[in-house]
Amino acid sequence: MDFLERIKNIFRKTGKETDIKTDLSIEAYIEKHLKEVNSKVPRLEELYGTDFYRFLYRPDADEFIRKELLRVLEFPELSMDCFDNDHWRQKHPFNFPGPFYTGESDTCGTGETEAPFNVLFDADCREYVFRQPANYIELICVIDAGAVEVLDSYSCNGNNHWTYSECKNWWANRENLILKLYDKELSNVNKGKEQFYINYLNSGAENDLRRYCFFLENNFYPGEGVALPEL
């Protein structure tokens, strides 16, 4: 499936305009998409405040996203069930722990265009969430990635499955994951962008995961100066 057809499929599922020019590049689409996403942020801040982490990390995140947030974001009915499936047993091992994750996705490559800061591909072009959303823009982008994925392979119920112990086990396998990210075919599929994940795993990922573990243990996201669980 070429890029133009992928974009047309995106528009069919999301209800966006369908008059697509054949010279639309991936970069141009991403730029256009991010502008559209950014325009929705003031509404979310008005409704839910500016403390994004307190907003996202809530015990009822799965139900909240599926039953309220998608409607607030005015998703068309065709896409309202995009996070209704539990893919935990088929979870891609490259997913970074958190509320969002993928099972066995299609290979159309739409994740990159919808969520360029959060989604990457394996060597077979199957999608996974390499970094959980860190702000409203990234959150909407990840939701958009889930909405257009043909097999509805995205889930937002990770909080129902991840445990402190599971996160520690996942982190203990970090070096092996990094080795897999250096795979030549995977690099070709991602055009070198897998380095974002490698850099993240070698820098801020540990602190983010420790904060997530605190949330899992205490049902609220930690503020500054709070003692965090060890990995």
N, C-alpha and C positions, 0 to 999 in steps of 0.2 A: 504494500500500500504506500503510494507516494505521499509527500508532505501535503500537497493540496487536498487530496482525498481525506487525509487525517484531519485537517482543519475543517473540512466540510462536515465530517462526522461529529466533530466537537460542537459545531454550531447546531447541528440537528438535535443533539442531546440537551444542549443548554438553552435553546431558544434564541440564540443571538442571530445577527443578520447573516444572510446566506450569499450576499453578493461579494464573492471573494475574487480578488485579482490574481492571475496566475503568477505574478512576479512577487507575491508576498513572501518575504523571507522569514525564517524562524526568528531572527533577531527583531524584525519589525513586528511580528506577531506578539512576541514577548513584551516588547515595549508598549504596544497598544493594550495588551492584557493587563499589565501592571498599572497603567493609568486608570483603567476601568476599576480595578481592585481598590486602588488608592481612594477613589471617589466614594467608596462604601465605608471607609474607616470612620469618618466623623459620626455617622449614624450609630455605629457600634460603640464608640466612646460615649456618645450621649446616653445610650441605653444601659451600658454595662461598666462605664468608667474607664480610666486609663491604666489601671493596674492589670496588665494583660495576664500575667501568670496567675493571679488570684482568680481571674475570670475563667481561664482555661482549665486550671487544675482544681477540679471540683469532683466530689464523689459521684455526682450524677452526670458526668461529662457526656457519656454515650447518649443517654436519653435526651439531654439538653440539646446536643448538636442535631440529632435526628428530628426531634419533634418541635424545637423552637427556632434554633439558629438558621436552619435551611429556609424556613419560612420568612424570617427576618431579612435574609439575603435575597428573597424573592426568586428562589429556584423554581423552574417550571415543574409541573407535576411529573413529567417524564423522568426527572432526575431525583425526585424526593426519596426514593428508596435506595439511593446509591451507597448508603452505609448500613443497610439493614442486615447484612450477612456477617456471621461470625467466621473469620478465616483463620482462627488461632492454630488449628491443627495443620493448616497448609502455610503457616506464616513463613515468609522468606527470611532466612537466617541473617541477612544483611540489615534488616530493619533495626533502627536504633530504638531502644526501649522508650515507651511513652504511649499516649492515648491512640495515636495513629500508626497503622501498619498495613502491609499488603499481604495477600495470599499469593496465589498463582495468577499473575496478571496476563493480559494480552502482550503482544510484541509490537504494537503499533507505534510506540515511542512518544505518546502524548504527554507523559509525565514531565518531561523536560520543559516543554513549552508552557505548561500550566503552573508548575511549581519549581522553577529553576534553582531556588535556594534550598530545596528540601528533598527533591526526588532525583534518584539516579537509576541506572540500569545495570543488570548483570551482563555476562557475556552473551546471553540469549535475548537481550533487550527486554527482560522482565523487570518491572518497576519495584522499588522499595523506598521507604522513607529513611533517608540517611541522617536527617536532623529534624527534630520536632519543631513545630512553629514557635518562633520567638517573639512574634508581634501579630497584630491583626492582619497585616498584609499577607504574611506567610500563611497564616491560618486559612484565609480565604483561598489562597492559591492551592493549598493542599486539598481543601474541599473541592475546588474546581477540578483538580487532578482526579479525585475519586469520582466526580460526577461524569467525567467523559470517558473513563476507562471501560472498555467494552464488556469485560467479564465481571464488572462490579466487584473487583477484588480488594477494594479498600475497606478497612474497618476502623471505627473510632472507639472501640471498647477495650483497648489495651489495658486500661486501669482495672478492668475486671479480671485480668489474667496475670499481668506482671506482679511479682512479689519481690520483696527485698532479696530473697535467696535467688530467685530467677535472674535478677539484675546482676548480682555478684557473679553468678555462673556465666552470664553473657559477657561481662567485662573480663573475666579470666581468659576468655577466648579471643581477646582483642588482637593480640599479635598474629594469630592465625588468620583473622579477618583481614588485617592489613596486608598480609602476604597474598591473599586471594584478590585484593583490590589492585595489586600490581600485575595481574594477569594481562597479557598483551591484547587478547580479544576483548576483554572487558574495557580496557583503555581505548581501544578503537571505537567501540560502541559509544562510549561517553565522551569521546574526543578530548581526553585528558582531564575532564572535569571530576573524575574520581579522586583527583588529588585534593579536592575540597574536603572529601570525607576523611582521607588519610590525615590531612592537616588538623581537622577537627578532633579526630581520635587521639592525636598527639598533643592537643592543647586543651580547649575548653570542655571537651566531652565528659571528662571525669567529674568535674564540678557539677555539670548539668545532671549527670546521672545520680550523683549523690543527693542533689536536691530532689530529684524525682523519687528516690528511695525514701527520703524524709516524708514526702507527700504520701507515698504508699503506706508508710507506717503510722502517720498521724492524721491523714485526711485533710491536710491543708498545706499550702506551699510555704516554704520557710522564707522569712525575711533575712536581712543582713545580720551577721553576727550570731546566727543560730548554729549550734554544733550539729554537723551533718554526719550521717552514717558512713562508715568506712566501706571501701570496696575490696 
